Amino acid sequence: MPQQIVVVKLGGAAAQSVEEFAEDAAAQIRAGRRLVLVHGGSDDTNRLSEQLGHPPRFITSPSGHTSRRTDARTLEIMQMACRGALNQRVVAALQRRGVNAVGVSGVDGRVWEGERKAAVRSVEDGRIVMVRDDYTGTVSRVNVSLLRTLMEAGFTPVLCPPAISTNNEPINVDADRAAAVTAAALGASDLLLLTSAPGLLRQFPDESSLIRRIPRGQAESAQEFAQGRMKKKVMGATEALVGGVKRVVIGDARRARPIEAALAGEGTVLE
């Protein structure tokens, strides 16, 4: 029987504790699990943007979703922070633990491909404006053949934005949703979305209000409880389930062994 694939989106505190995350990932791989790791780089991009004199800006859509305002300079900074810094830290930490990890951006081999948005709607001072010089999009195609080739050769892929557009431009994509599309395309058994919270909270920020289980048919309605970045995680979880992933767990990146805990059902389980 082929090994089941688990896609893990590194986020929250785990992104700041790469060594601990790598230790957990290596333990899961030694136990026989086949992992595909995904990360963004929001905090690293924010810090580098400030250092380079191009402070981060954000867009809030009419539906309340917040995303990075990605002009051409911001895209360059994001590539430096995400692919050039965080990705290599994760890969190196895994290599130190005997995991033959390989860093791959969505541009490489067209691992993640999607349409660049012609315009983005943003709410500014109570008005809806159209932003047309934004390099953002959504992943609609995953190069499954390349990922399977890497895994069959014994490599553990570590994926990160940007993706590539159908017009061959790098585009910023949400890493949670990209992880969801990747999990569905690979036929993964589980998608683990790690974050700086115990999971989805019924009454944010009260961590005692954790929602422990959401039936598959109610996943979309769970958006009403999501705040901030959690909105994209719930959206990604819903998309993964629709795409055939058996189980999604929104788990706590701050705890010891976050992957092990999420696989044990600690967090918000959607199935």
C-alpha positions as CSV (number, residue, x, y, z in Angstrom):
1,M,0.0,0.0,0.0
2,P,1.5,3.4,-0.9
3,Q,2.3,5.8,1.9
4,Q,-0.4,8.3,2.7
5,I,0.6,11.9,2.1
6,V,0.2,14.6,4.8
7,V,0.4,18.2,3.8
8,V,1.5,20.5,6.6
9,K,1.2,24.3,6.4
10,L,3.8,25.8,8.8
11,G,2.5,29.0,10.4
12,G,2.2,31.1,13.5
13,A,4.8,30.4,16.2
14,A,6.2,27.5,14.3
15,A,7.6,29.8,11.7
16,Q,9.6,31.5,14.5
17,S,10.6,28.1,16.0
18,V,11.9,26.4,12.9
19,E,14.2,24.0,14.8
20,E,11.4,22.6,16.9
21,F,9.1,22.3,13.9
22,A,11.9,20.5,12.0
23,E,12.4,18.1,14.9
24,D,8.7,17.2,14.8
25,A,8.6,16.8,11.0
26,A,11.7,14.6,11.1
27,A,10.1,12.4,13.7
28,Q,6.9,11.9,11.6
29,I,9.0,11.1,8.5
30,R,11.0,8.5,10.5
31,A,7.7,7.0,11.6
32,G,6.9,6.3,8.0
33,R,4.7,9.3,7.0
34,R,5.3,11.1,3.8
35,L,5.1,14.9,4.3
36,V,4.8,17.8,2.0
37,L,5.6,21.1,3.9
38,V,4.2,24.5,2.9
39,H,4.9,27.9,4.4
40,G,4.2,31.5,3.7
41,G,6.4,34.3,5.2
42,S,4.1,37.1,6.2
43,D,6.0,38.1,9.4
44,D,9.4,37.9,7.7
45,T,8.2,39.9,4.8
46,N,6.8,42.6,7.1
47,R,10.1,42.9,8.9
48,L,12.2,43.1,5.7
49,S,9.8,45.6,4.2
50,E,10.3,47.9,7.1
51,Q,14.1,47.5,7.0
52,L,14.1,48.3,3.3
53,G,12.0,51.4,3.6
54,H,8.9,50.0,1.9
55,P,6.5,49.4,4.8
56,P,3.9,46.7,4.3
57,R,0.4,47.7,3.3
58,F,-2.8,45.6,3.3
59,I,-6.0,45.4,1.4
60,T,-9.4,44.6,3.0
61,S,-11.9,43.2,0.6
62,P,-15.6,44.0,0.8
63,S,-16.2,40.6,2.3
64,G,-13.7,41.3,5.1
65,H,-10.7,39.3,4.0
66,T,-7.3,41.0,4.4
67,S,-4.4,40.4,2.0
68,R,-1.1,42.0,1.3
69,R,-0.9,44.9,-1.1
70,T,1.6,43.4,-3.5
71,D,3.1,46.0,-5.8
72,A,6.2,45.1,-7.8
73,R,8.6,46.1,-5.1
74,T,6.7,44.3,-2.4
75,L,6.7,41.2,-4.6
76,E,10.5,41.4,-4.8
77,I,10.8,41.8,-1.0
78,M,8.4,38.9,-0.4
79,Q,10.6,36.7,-2.6
80,M,13.7,37.6,-0.7
81,A,12.0,37.0,2.7
82,C,10.0,33.9,1.8
83,R,12.1,31.9,-0.7
84,G,15.5,33.4,0.1
85,A,15.4,33.3,3.9
86,L,12.6,31.3,5.6
87,N,12.5,28.5,3.1
88,Q,16.3,27.9,3.4
89,R,16.1,28.0,7.2
90,V,13.4,25.2,7.1
91,V,15.3,23.2,4.6
92,A,18.6,23.5,6.5
93,A,16.9,22.5,9.8
94,L,15.5,19.4,8.2
95,Q,18.8,18.5,6.6
96,R,20.5,18.7,10.0
97,R,18.0,16.0,11.1
98,G,18.7,13.6,8.2
99,V,15.7,14.7,6.1
100,N,16.6,15.2,2.5
101,A,14.4,18.3,2.1
102,V,14.4,20.4,-1.1
103,G,13.1,24.0,-1.2
104,V,10.7,24.8,-4.1
105,S,8.9,28.0,-4.8
106,G,5.6,27.9,-6.7
107,V,7.4,29.4,-9.6
108,D,9.9,26.6,-9.9
109,G,8.7,24.0,-12.4
110,R,5.3,25.8,-12.3
111,V,4.6,23.9,-9.1
112,W,1.8,26.4,-8.4
113,E,0.1,28.1,-11.3
114,G,-2.9,30.5,-11.4
115,E,-4.4,33.6,-12.9
116,R,-3.1,37.0,-11.8
117,K,-6.1,39.1,-10.8
118,A,-6.8,41.9,-13.2
119,A,-7.9,44.1,-10.4
120,V,-8.4,43.8,-6.6
121,R,-11.4,45.4,-4.8
122,S,-10.3,47.3,-1.7
123,V,-12.4,49.1,0.9
124,E,-10.7,52.5,1.6
125,D,-12.3,55.2,3.8
126,G,-15.7,53.4,3.4
127,R,-15.4,53.3,-0.4
128,I,-14.7,50.4,-2.7
129,V,-11.8,51.1,-5.0
130,M,-10.1,49.0,-7.7
131,V,-6.4,48.3,-7.4
132,R,-4.9,47.3,-10.8
133,D,-1.2,47.1,-10.2
134,D,-1.3,44.2,-7.7
135,Y,0.6,41.0,-8.3
136,T,-1.8,38.5,-6.6
137,G,-3.7,35.5,-7.6
138,T,-5.0,32.1,-6.5
139,V,-3.5,28.7,-7.3
140,S,-5.6,26.7,-9.7
141,R,-3.1,24.1,-10.9
142,V,-0.4,22.1,-9.1
143,N,2.4,20.3,-10.8
144,V,1.7,16.9,-9.2
145,S,4.1,15.1,-11.5
146,L,7.1,17.1,-10.3
147,L,6.1,16.8,-6.6
148,R,5.7,13.0,-6.9
149,T,9.0,12.7,-8.8
150,L,10.7,14.5,-5.9
151,M,9.0,12.3,-3.3
152,E,9.7,9.1,-5.1
153,A,13.3,10.0,-5.2
154,G,13.4,10.4,-1.5
155,F,13.1,14.2,-1.2
156,T,10.7,16.1,1.2
157,P,9.4,19.2,-0.7
158,V,9.2,22.5,1.2
159,L,7.0,24.7,-0.8
160,C,6.5,28.5,-0.6
161,P,5.1,31.4,-2.6
162,P,5.2,33.0,-5.0
163,A,3.3,31.1,-7.6
164,I,3.5,31.7,-11.4
165,S,0.7,33.2,-13.4
166,T,-0.5,31.9,-16.7
167,N,1.3,34.9,-18.2
168,N,4.6,33.8,-16.6
169,E,4.7,36.5,-13.8
170,P,5.4,35.7,-10.2
171,I,2.3,36.3,-8.1
172,N,1.7,36.4,-4.4
173,V,-0.8,33.7,-3.3
174,D,-2.2,32.8,0.1
175,A,-0.1,29.9,1.5
176,D,-3.0,28.3,3.4
177,R,-5.2,28.1,0.3
178,A,-2.2,27.0,-1.8
179,A,-1.6,24.2,0.8
180,A,-5.2,23.2,0.4
181,V,-5.1,23.0,-3.4
182,T,-1.8,21.0,-3.1
183,A,-3.3,18.5,-0.6
184,A,-6.3,18.0,-2.9
185,A,-4.2,17.5,-6.0
186,L,-1.9,15.0,-4.3
187,G,-4.8,13.0,-2.8
188,A,-3.5,13.7,0.7
189,S,-5.2,12.0,3.7
190,D,-4.7,15.0,5.9
191,L,-4.1,18.7,5.7
192,L,-2.7,20.3,8.8
193,L,-2.9,24.1,9.1
194,L,-0.8,25.3,12.0
195,T,-1.4,28.7,13.5
196,S,-0.9,30.8,16.7
197,A,-4.1,29.6,18.3
198,P,-5.5,26.3,19.5
199,G,-7.7,26.2,16.5
200,L,-10.9,28.0,15.4
201,L,-12.4,29.9,18.3
202,R,-16.2,30.4,18.8
203,Q,-15.5,33.7,20.7
204,F,-12.2,35.1,19.6
205,P,-9.8,35.6,21.4
206,D,-11.1,33.4,24.2
207,E,-9.0,30.2,23.7
208,S,-11.4,28.3,26.0
209,S,-14.0,28.6,23.2
210,L,-12.2,26.2,20.9
211,I,-14.4,24.5,18.4
212,R,-13.2,21.0,18.4
213,R,-15.1,19.5,15.5
214,I,-16.8,20.8,12.4
215,P,-18.7,18.3,10.2
216,R,-17.8,18.4,6.5
217,G,-21.1,19.8,5.5
218,Q,-20.8,22.7,7.9
219,A,-17.3,23.8,7.0
220,E,-18.3,26.8,5.0
221,S,-20.6,28.2,7.6
222,A,-17.7,28.1,10.1
223,Q,-16.5,31.3,8.5
224,E,-18.7,33.3,10.8
225,F,-16.4,32.5,13.7
226,A,-13.1,33.3,11.8
227,Q,-11.2,36.5,12.5
228,G,-8.2,37.9,10.6
229,R,-5.9,35.4,9.0
230,M,-8.2,32.6,10.3
231,K,-10.6,33.4,7.5
232,K,-8.2,32.2,4.9
233,K,-7.5,29.0,6.9
234,V,-11.2,28.2,7.1
235,M,-11.6,28.9,3.4
236,G,-8.6,26.7,2.6
237,A,-10.0,23.9,4.8
238,T,-13.3,24.0,3.0
239,E,-11.6,23.9,-0.4
240,A,-9.5,21.0,0.7
241,L,-12.5,19.0,1.8
242,V,-14.3,19.7,-1.4
243,G,-11.2,18.6,-3.3
244,G,-11.3,15.2,-1.6
245,V,-9.0,15.6,1.4
246,K,-10.3,13.3,4.1
247,R,-9.5,15.5,7.1
248,V,-8.3,19.0,7.9
249,V,-7.0,20.0,11.3
250,I,-6.4,23.6,12.3
251,G,-3.8,23.1,15.0
252,D,-1.7,25.0,17.5
253,A,1.8,25.8,16.2
254,R,2.9,27.1,19.7
255,R,2.8,23.7,21.4
256,A,5.5,21.0,21.5
257,R,5.2,18.6,18.6
258,P,2.5,20.5,16.7
259,I,2.4,18.1,13.8
260,E,2.0,15.1,16.2
261,A,-0.7,16.9,18.2
262,A,-2.6,17.8,15.1
263,L,-2.5,14.3,13.7
264,A,-3.9,13.1,17.0
265,G,-6.9,15.5,16.5
266,E,-5.8,18.3,18.8
267,G,-7.3,21.5,17.4
268,T,-10.3,22.1,15.2
269,V,-11.0,18.9,13.1
270,L,-12.9,19.3,9.9
271,E,-14.0,16.0,8.3
